[in-house]
Amino acid sequence: MTKVITDISGTSRKRCREIMTRNVKTGASQNTLREIAATMREGDMGALPIVDGGKLVGIVTDRDIVVRAIADGKESSTPIGEIMTTEIFSANEDDFVFEAIRLMGDKQIRRIPVVNDSGELSGIIAMADVALEMEDQREVAETLEDISSGTGFWTNK
C-alpha cells in the first residue's frame, strides 16, 4: 500500500509556516553542555536548535548529549558546538508540509527546523504539529509510526 499524503485533511496544501511552532528556544555553539542541558530540562525539550549570528548552525538532541558527550566522558563545560549535530535537515517556510513530512520519514527524524530564505531559524515542526493537522486518527497513528520506524514510509508496503 502506498501512503497518499495529498489527501490528509488538506495538510499537503499547507505551507510549513502555517503549522510550525514559532518563538523556538535556541542555544549558541559556545554555550556549555551544562547550559544547554539545563535549557532543555527547563523547557521540557528533546532537541534545541543552535543558532550563531542569526543562522541555524546545528541542533542538539538529548541523544547527542548521551552518545557524544556523556558516553565519551566530556566535561559539563564542553562547548555544545563540539557535540551538536551539524548535518541539519531543514525545511523552508514556504515549503509544503508534505515535503517536511517526507523529509522526516526519509531521515527518520522527529522534528525539522524551519528556516527563511536567509537561513535564519523561523520555527520548528515536530511530529505533534503534523498530528494536530490531521483529522483521521488512524492515519495519524500510521504516519507517526512510519516516521519513527523509517520502514517503507515512501514505498509500497
Summary of the structure (lengths in Angstrom):
residues: 157
radius of gyration: 16.4
end to end distance: 5.1
largest distance: 49.7
contacts: 478
relative contact order: 0.21
helix: 41%
strand: 22%
